[in-house]
Amino acid sequence: MSQPTSPLKRLKSITAHTRPIEALAWDNTSSHLHTGDSMGIIKIWQLDTDLSEGGRRAEMVGELKGHRTGVNEIWASDGKIWSGMYTVNPVGFALLSH
């Protein structure tokens, strides 16, 4: 993989989480971005990727609170979300749907 020739440009920021985001996943079947934070909250974002007139808006369309600890992994497809948290024993996983 080649190195970028210039620094990456920040396009937008999502600021609704109050704790650090530790995982994210994109679902191309629904155009949703899923973000998981260190408190176990997953937020679901509908992305407007229309590039005309400086598009790329993110609107929060859902929130899931199924974890007792932080979310470390998220996989998303067909409107379903698989998320994982790492704990000493046992490792926890959740299948969530929105």
Order of alpha helices (4+ residues) and beta strands (2+ residues): beta-beta-beta-beta-beta-beta-beta
